[in-house]
Amino acid sequence: MAATTSGALLGDGYALPEEERPARERESYDAFLARLSHQSVVKHFDAYADIDWDADEFRVDPEDPIWERPADDPLGATAWYRAQPQPVRARLSLHLIASQMKIGIEFERVLKQGLLEFAGTLPSGAPEFRYAYHEVIEEAQHSLMFQEFVNRTGLPVRGLSRLDRLGGRHVVTLGKRFPALFFLFVLGGEDPIDHAQRQVLRSGETLHPLIKRIMQIHVTEEARHVAFARQYLREHVPALGRPARAWLAVRAPIILALMTRAMMRPPADVVRAYGMPRAVVAEAYTRSPIHRAFVLESLAKVRGLCAELGLVTRRSVGLWRRLGIWDGAAPA
């Protein structure tokens, strides 16, 4: 029997799926993971079976105006960006998209390796084992999809710095040594991009058909991935000892701030390649109220989860504020 995928879901009738949640309060953790695993069987995609990369509509022209940043985008709103020739505006925007995908590949490499380390610690019969392997398979398909897109831009895309890649090796070990911290790292990488892609898909703005297809595939499967990370933390963090919870309370905001910066700011090589002045980077990202509001909104779910789990206290909230990822009053 031939393998099947869910490519038929990506047509004109595509419906943006919400994040998977326990169907009812009485649904157990084990039952929820079994349902996620079943969803991975009946609703999954293949990077090559579900994208016709050689179709005319999916052709990537780096100077196509469709890549340009809209006026309400933090960078698109700057006078510097608007003053660039149209081909430069398009190429710069495409380069930023391709760089995000390359960073996504490197994040997902760490995620896959960490998940395998995590699965290696599980006893036979553990409900997380099967789901973790489903997620590894899906993330591998995402990496194939992202790299194929990067290849077709023809741009010199670098991704993470050497120092960041070295840091990723440490994160991989957390899958075995400290899974709760590892899954906070997972949410720090997945939540902001998932939020950004959902916002774009809901906006109704005209997208390049290839980007639209990639986003649709990605958010459909990420609806399971972020749900698993959240439910794992809800199930296991309350059972941790006081020292481990205190360590999580300190590390959580640092990891979330670092991941958001890596995912949502232009990498240094792109800034240099287009001669983007420091003042423009500061205007578009460091000082931009639009960018700050977007960062806060993209972390709303994981920030709420940390508060729910008691990882944000009156004493630790100051760190969240200093890192620019807390909005509102201190916890009671």
Summary of the structure (lengths in Angstrom):
residues: 332
radius of gyration: 20.0
end to end distance: 57.7
largest distance: 60.7
contacts: 989
relative contact order: 0.13
helix: 68%
strand: 0%
